[in-house]
Amino acid sequence: MDNHLLETHKEGSDAFRANDYKTARACFNKLLEQGLKFADVHNMLGVIDYSNGDYASAVKNLKKAIELTPSYTEARLNLSIVLNDTGEYPDAAKA
C-alpha cells in the first residue's frame, strides 16, 4: 500500500478517535473506493453507522469486518450491541 493510502487510513482513524465521523467516513470511503479491504475500517464504519442510527449499514459493515478477520473480537462485540439494540437477541448472542 502506498504512503498516500497509509496517510488516509491514519487520518481516518485519528478522526474516528476524535469523534469526527464525517472526516473519518470520507477517508474510509476513499480507501474502499481503491478496493482495499480492511477489517478495522469496516468496524469503524459500522460504529459510525450505528451512531447515526443506520443499523442496517452498521450490521453490514460489522459483518464484513468479521468476514475479513473472523477473530476480530471488537467487531463481534459491536455487532452484538447493534443486534441487541434492534431486538435480534438470538443473533446478538451468536455474535
N, CA and C atoms as a LAMMPS dump frame, in Angstrom:
ITEM: TIMESTEP
0
ITEM: NUMBER OF ATOMS
285
ITEM: BOX BOUNDS ff ff ff
-5.0000000000000000e+02 5.0000000000000000e+02
-5.0000000000000000e+02 5.0000000000000000e+02
-5.0000000000000000e+02 5.0000000000000000e+02
ITEM: ATOMS id mol type element x y z
1 1 1 N 0.862 -1.176 0
2 1 2 C 0 0 0
3 1 3 C 0.899 1.226 0
4 2 1 N 0.543 2.208 -0.816
5 2 2 C 1.397 3.389 -0.911
6 2 3 C 1.19 4.334 0.273
7 3 1 N 2.11 5.267 0.408
8 3 2 C 2.095 6.188 1.554
9 3 3 C 0.831 7.028 1.616
10 4 1 N 0.31 7.422 0.465
11 4 2 C -0.904 8.248 0.454
12 4 3 C -2.067 7.493 1.102
13 5 1 N -2.189 6.222 0.784
14 5 2 C -3.275 5.423 1.355
15 5 3 C -3.054 5.183 2.846
16 6 1 N -1.796 4.997 3.242
17 6 2 C -1.496 4.857 4.665
18 6 3 C -1.846 6.133 5.427
19 7 1 N -1.547 7.267 4.824
20 7 2 C -1.88 8.554 5.443
21 7 3 C -3.393 8.738 5.538
22 8 1 N -4.103 8.313 4.513
23 8 2 C -5.566 8.399 4.522
24 8 3 C -6.136 7.518 5.626
25 9 1 N -5.586 6.338 5.787
26 9 2 C -6.032 5.436 6.855
27 9 3 C -5.773 6.066 8.22
28 10 1 N -4.594 6.628 8.406
29 10 2 C -4.249 7.257 9.683
30 10 3 C -5.146 8.457 9.953
31 11 1 N -5.372 9.276 8.929
32 11 2 C -6.245 10.442 9.098
33 11 3 C -7.656 10.005 9.493
34 12 1 N -8.165 8.973 8.826
35 12 2 C -9.493 8.474 9.145
36 12 3 C -9.571 7.899 10.546
37 13 1 N -8.556 7.143 10.924
38 13 2 C -8.527 6.55 12.266
39 13 3 C -8.426 7.625 13.346
40 14 1 N -7.593 8.623 13.098
41 14 2 C -7.462 9.73 14.058
42 14 3 C -8.778 10.494 14.187
43 15 1 N -9.423 10.744 13.059
44 15 2 C -10.709 11.447 13.073
45 15 3 C -11.758 10.62 13.814
46 16 1 N -11.751 9.315 13.598
47 16 2 C -12.692 8.433 14.288
48 16 3 C -12.503 8.53 15.797
49 17 1 N -11.258 8.445 16.248
50 17 2 C -10.98 8.518 17.681
51 17 3 C -11.368 9.871 18.27
52 18 1 N -11.367 10.912 17.434
53 18 2 C -11.753 12.255 17.876
54 18 3 C -13.257 12.497 17.705
55 19 1 N -13.99 11.444 17.333
56 19 2 C -15.435 11.525 17.081
57 19 3 C -15.793 12.474 15.938
58 20 1 N -14.856 12.68 15.029
59 20 2 C -15.116 13.461 13.82
60 20 3 C -15.502 12.458 12.734
61 21 1 N -16.738 11.981 12.843
62 21 2 C -17.176 10.893 11.988
63 21 3 C -17.314 11.283 10.522
64 22 1 N -17.59 12.534 10.263
65 22 2 C -17.707 12.978 8.867
66 22 3 C -16.363 12.83 8.145
67 23 1 N -15.3 13.299 8.778
68 23 2 C -13.965 13.179 8.187
69 23 3 C -13.543 11.725 8.101
70 24 1 N -13.808 10.975 9.164
71 24 2 C -13.441 9.56 9.178
72 24 3 C -14.118 8.817 8.034
73 25 1 N -15.419 9.025 7.866
74 25 2 C -16.148 8.334 6.793
75 25 3 C -15.58 8.7 5.417
76 26 1 N -15.271 9.962 5.224
77 26 2 C -14.719 10.387 3.931
78 26 3 C -13.391 9.678 3.647
79 27 1 N -12.541 9.595 4.643
80 27 2 C -11.259 8.907 4.474
81 27 3 C -11.468 7.421 4.196
82 28 1 N -12.334 6.799 4.972
83 28 2 C -12.559 5.363 4.806
84 28 3 C -13.196 5.053 3.456
85 29 1 N -14.091 5.917 3.003
86 29 2 C -14.696 5.704 1.69
87 29 3 C -13.647 5.779 0.583
88 30 1 N -12.656 6.669 0.738
89 30 2 C -11.566 6.741 -0.253
90 30 3 C -10.817 5.416 -0.313
91 31 1 N -10.565 4.84 0.852
92 31 2 C -9.86 3.558 0.881
93 31 3 C -10.677 2.459 0.225
94 32 1 N -11.954 2.419 0.528
95 32 2 C -12.817 1.388 -0.05
96 32 3 C -12.945 1.56 -1.558
97 33 1 N -12.983 2.799 -2.015
98 33 2 C -13.059 3.066 -3.455
99 33 3 C -11.831 2.538 -4.189
100 34 1 N -10.717 2.437 -3.476
101 34 2 C -9.482 1.894 -4.065
102 34 3 C -9.478 0.364 -4.055
103 35 1 N -10.545 -0.21 -3.507
104 35 2 C -10.654 -1.662 -3.469
105 35 3 C -9.948 -2.305 -2.288
106 36 1 N -9.519 -1.483 -1.343
107 36 2 C -8.832 -2.018 -0.172
108 36 3 C -9.839 -2.612 0.798
109 37 1 N -9.43 -3.672 1.444
110 37 2 C -10.317 -4.368 2.367
111 37 3 C -9.635 -4.446 3.724
112 38 1 N -10.047 -3.568 4.626
113 38 2 C -9.513 -3.535 5.978
114 38 3 C -10.629 -3.804 6.965
115 39 1 N -10.425 -4.796 7.802
116 39 2 C -11.443 -5.122 8.8
117 39 3 C -11.673 -3.941 9.737
118 40 1 N -10.599 -3.247 10.126
119 40 2 C -10.771 -2.135 11.07
120 40 3 C -11.564 -0.99 10.466
121 41 1 N -11.411 -0.768 9.175
122 41 2 C -12.178 0.284 8.506
123 41 3 C -13.662 -0.071 8.532
124 42 1 N -13.983 -1.311 8.231
125 42 2 C -15.389 -1.727 8.263
126 42 3 C -15.943 -1.675 9.68
127 43 1 N -15.13 -2.029 10.662
128 43 2 C -15.579 -1.936 12.045
129 43 3 C -15.891 -0.485 12.411
130 44 1 N -14.979 0.416 12.079
131 44 2 C -15.214 1.825 12.416
132 44 3 C -16.404 2.39 11.653
133 45 1 N -16.567 2.004 10.397
134 45 2 C -17.744 2.446 9.65
135 45 3 C -19.018 1.907 10.295
136 46 1 N -18.96 0.684 10.795
137 46 2 C -20.118 0.117 11.495
138 46 3 C -20.476 0.923 12.731
139 47 1 N -19.467 1.347 13.475
140 47 2 C -19.707 2.17 14.665
141 47 3 C -20.29 3.521 14.264
142 48 1 N -19.765 4.106 13.199
143 48 2 C -20.288 5.387 12.71
144 48 3 C -21.744 5.227 12.294
145 49 1 N -22.028 4.18 11.528
146 49 2 C -23.412 3.938 11.091
147 49 3 C -24.332 3.765 12.291
148 50 1 N -23.894 3.002 13.262
149 50 2 C -24.692 2.774 14.472
150 50 3 C -24.965 4.097 15.184
151 51 1 N -23.948 4.928 15.304
152 51 2 C -24.131 6.209 15.996
153 51 3 C -25.083 7.131 15.25
154 52 1 N -25.204 6.921 13.933
155 52 2 C -26.118 7.721 13.12
156 52 3 C -27.496 7.078 12.997
157 53 1 N -27.697 5.949 13.67
158 53 2 C -28.991 5.273 13.628
159 53 3 C -29.229 4.434 12.391
160 54 1 N -28.199 4.221 11.582
161 54 2 C -28.329 3.407 10.371
162 54 3 C -27.902 1.981 10.71
163 55 1 N -28.812 1.262 11.37
164 55 2 C -28.477 -0.059 11.892
165 55 3 C -28.21 -1.076 10.794
166 56 1 N -28.916 -0.994 9.694
167 56 2 C -28.708 -1.954 8.602
168 56 3 C -27.288 -1.831 8.042
169 57 1 N -26.834 -0.616 7.828
170 57 2 C -25.465 -0.419 7.33
171 57 3 C -24.447 -0.806 8.386
172 58 1 N -24.76 -0.541 9.645
173 58 2 C -23.849 -0.929 10.728
174 58 3 C -23.652 -2.433 10.73
175 59 1 N -24.749 -3.177 10.641
176 59 2 C -24.659 -4.639 10.619
177 59 3 C -23.853 -5.102 9.411
178 60 1 N -24.114 -4.521 8.264
179 60 2 C -23.402 -4.904 7.041
180 60 3 C -21.892 -4.683 7.194
181 61 1 N -21.507 -3.51 7.691
182 61 2 C -20.083 -3.215 7.846
183 61 3 C -19.43 -4.088 8.904
184 62 1 N -20.118 -4.314 9.997
185 62 2 C -19.539 -5.132 11.058
186 62 3 C -19.404 -6.588 10.614
187 63 1 N -20.381 -7.085 9.88
188 63 2 C -20.265 -8.45 9.347
189 63 3 C -19.12 -8.564 8.352
190 64 1 N -18.904 -7.513 7.565
191 64 2 C -17.776 -7.505 6.621
192 64 3 C -16.456 -7.522 7.381
193 65 1 N -16.376 -6.769 8.471
194 65 2 C -15.154 -6.775 9.287
195 65 3 C -14.868 -8.179 9.801
196 66 1 N -15.906 -8.858 10.255
197 66 2 C -15.749 -10.218 10.782
198 66 3 C -15.417 -11.2 9.662
199 67 1 N -16.001 -10.993 8.511
200 67 2 C -15.689 -11.851 7.355
201 67 3 C -14.201 -11.735 7.007
202 68 1 N -13.685 -10.508 7.052
203 68 2 C -12.282 -10.288 6.702
204 68 3 C -11.328 -10.814 7.778
205 69 1 N -11.746 -10.697 9.034
206 69 2 C -10.925 -11.162 10.163
207 69 3 C -11.849 -11.832 11.174
208 70 1 N -12.071 -13.129 11.025
209 70 2 C -13.029 -13.831 11.882
210 70 3 C -12.743 -13.721 13.386
211 71 1 N -11.509 -13.509 13.767
212 71 2 C -11.171 -13.422 15.194
213 71 3 C -11.25 -11.99 15.736
214 72 1 N -11.837 -11.078 14.997
215 72 2 C -11.896 -9.661 15.378
216 72 3 C -12.935 -9.474 16.488
217 73 1 N -12.477 -9.549 17.719
218 73 2 C -13.359 -9.512 18.884
219 73 3 C -14.136 -8.208 18.984
220 74 1 N -13.478 -7.085 18.764
221 74 2 C -14.152 -5.786 18.876
222 74 3 C -15.319 -5.687 17.898
223 75 1 N -15.118 -6.156 16.672
224 75 2 C -16.198 -6.12 15.68
225 75 3 C -17.343 -7.029 16.107
226 76 1 N -17.025 -8.183 16.67
227 76 2 C -18.066 -9.095 17.145
228 76 3 C -18.862 -8.462 18.287
229 77 1 N -18.176 -7.801 19.193
230 77 2 C -18.874 -7.12 20.295
231 77 3 C -19.75 -5.989 19.764
232 78 1 N -19.226 -5.222 18.825
233 78 2 C -20.011 -4.133 18.244
234 78 3 C -21.243 -4.67 17.518
235 79 1 N -21.064 -5.764 16.795
236 79 2 C -22.202 -6.378 16.102
237 79 3 C -23.242 -6.848 17.113
238 80 1 N -22.791 -7.444 18.186
239 80 2 C -23.705 -7.905 19.221
240 80 3 C -24.52 -6.753 19.801
241 81 1 N -23.876 -5.626 20.011
242 81 2 C -24.569 -4.441 20.544
243 81 3 C -25.641 -3.962 19.574
244 82 1 N -25.281 -3.861 18.298
245 82 2 C -26.245 -3.386 17.296
246 82 3 C -27.426 -4.352 17.209
247 83 1 N -27.142 -5.637 17.135
248 83 2 C -28.214 -6.623 17.017
249 83 3 C -29.094 -6.629 18.264
250 84 1 N -28.493 -6.473 19.411
251 84 2 C -29.258 -6.406 20.65
252 84 3 C -30.188 -5.19 20.641
253 85 1 N -29.667 -4.058 20.204
254 85 2 C -30.471 -2.832 20.164
255 85 3 C -31.598 -2.891 19.144
256 86 1 N -31.47 -3.757 18.156
257 86 2 C -32.531 -3.893 17.152
258 86 3 C -33.457 -5.062 17.458
259 87 1 N -33.265 -5.68 18.626
260 87 2 C -34.141 -6.761 19.039
261 87 3 C -33.807 -8.116 18.458
262 88 1 N -32.68 -8.232 17.834
263 88 2 C -32.25 -9.519 17.249
264 88 3 C -31.442 -10.292 18.284
265 89 1 N -32.107 -10.645 19.379
266 89 2 C -31.413 -11.23 20.527
267 89 3 C -30.7 -12.548 20.239
268 90 1 N -31.307 -13.499 19.506
269 90 2 C -30.571 -14.743 19.237
270 90 3 C -29.297 -14.496 18.41
271 91 1 N -29.398 -13.616 17.394
272 91 2 C -28.228 -13.305 16.584
273 91 3 C -27.193 -12.534 17.391
274 92 1 N -27.653 -11.671 18.287
275 92 2 C -26.723 -10.927 19.139
276 92 3 C -25.935 -11.886 20.019
277 93 1 N -26.589 -12.894 20.544
278 93 2 C -25.913 -13.869 21.4
279 93 3 C -24.879 -14.663 20.613
280 94 1 N -25.186 -14.978 19.35
281 94 2 C -24.239 -15.709 18.497
282 94 3 C -23.009 -14.87 18.179
283 95 1 N -23.227 -13.584 17.978
284 95 2 C -22.126 -12.692 17.607
285 95 3 C -21.08 -12.659 18.686
